[in-house]
Amino acid sequence: MQETHISTSSREETLALAEKFACALRGGEIIFLRGPIGAGKTVFVKGVAAALGLKSSPTSASFSLMKEYKSKKRRLFHIDLFRLEEGEVFNLGFEEMLEDEEAIILAEWPAPIRHLLPQDRLEMDFILQEGDDRVIKLASHGRVSNRLLEALCNAAKK
């Protein structure tokens, strides 16, 4: 496991970071996004979606649990399990998502599905600071997520 952190100081900076990072996404990646409401998790998802050329911009998936967005080359699954507990997870089609080599899974509030997904994932913890500042703690848990952690750190330097 590798760990580090990066900082952003505005919504626009978080969007830009996500857009730069999205260039590293090839499909088959799993990213957990944790943090309080308003910390920037959905903003990050919007930046990734924009960079992937998705036609519709993601919104909070809290009320629908999962939204799928498609481009010519990728499928983005935005999962938001804010309202669920571990025992309440029902079949959202995880097997299909995991079998799709082009799928990118971005899961907010992922605790209820943690045990259902592979260990190789990037975990992002959004921590609010003063004003619009935030620290994003990163932890990778495997070969693919190590590559993503490195890509995110490089995106933060640009």
Secondary structure, DSSP 8 states (H G I E B T S, - for coil): -EEEEEEE-SHHHHHHHHHHHHTT--SSEEEEEE-STTSSHHHHHHHHHHHTT-SS-----TTTSEEEEE-SS-EEEEEE-TT--GGG----SHHHHHH-TTEEEEEES-GGGGGGS-S--EEEEEEE-STT-EEEEEEE-SHHHHHHHHHHHHHHH-
